[in-house]
């Protein structure tokens, strides 16, 4: 099954575990604190900070890149 379809289904059922990361990065970009294309913390650091797995960090970053 398509990964994006699974994420959308999960989003309807309950918030995805990486929603906070997506929201924080989106806000930082909107408010100018983070310019598009800027370097951000590494996967390990983001995973530890948000208490999510590295694969969830990658999903969040992929979602932001696709937006």
N, C-alpha and C positions, 0 to 999 in steps of 0.2 A: 504494500500500500504506500502511496505517496507520502513522504515525510511531512510536507506542508499540510496535507489533508489531516494527518494525525495531529499536528500542532493545533489546527483550527478546531478540530473536534475536542481536544483537551481544553482549549480556551473556553469553549462553551460550557463544558462540564465543571471545570474549576480553573483557577488561575495557574498558569504555568510557573514552574519554580524560578524561572529566570526573569519574570515580569519586572521585578524591581530593578534589575540591571538594565533592561531595555529602557524603562522609564527614566532612570537616572541619566543614562547616556543621551537619550533623546532630549531631555531637559537641558543638559549641559550644552548640547549643540544649538538648540533653539535660543538659549540665553547668551550665546557667544562665548561661554567659558571653555568650550571645546570646538575648535574649528574643524569642519569636515576634512577628513584625511589626516588629522593629527594622530600622533602616537598616543596610545593609552597604556595602562598597566597590562602586564602579561596575564595570560590565562590562569596561571597558578595563583597570582595575587588576587585577581578578580574572584576566582572560585573561593578562595579563603575568606575574602571580605564579605561576599554575599552568601556564604555557606551553601554553595551549590557545586556540582561537579564541573570538571573542565569541559565535558561534552555539552553541558547546559550553557556554559559560557560561549562555546562555539555556536550553538543554536541561536543564542541571543545576538551575537555579532553578525551571523548570517542574516537574521531577520532585519537588522538595522541596515545592512548593506543592500538588501533587496528593496528597502523602502525608498 
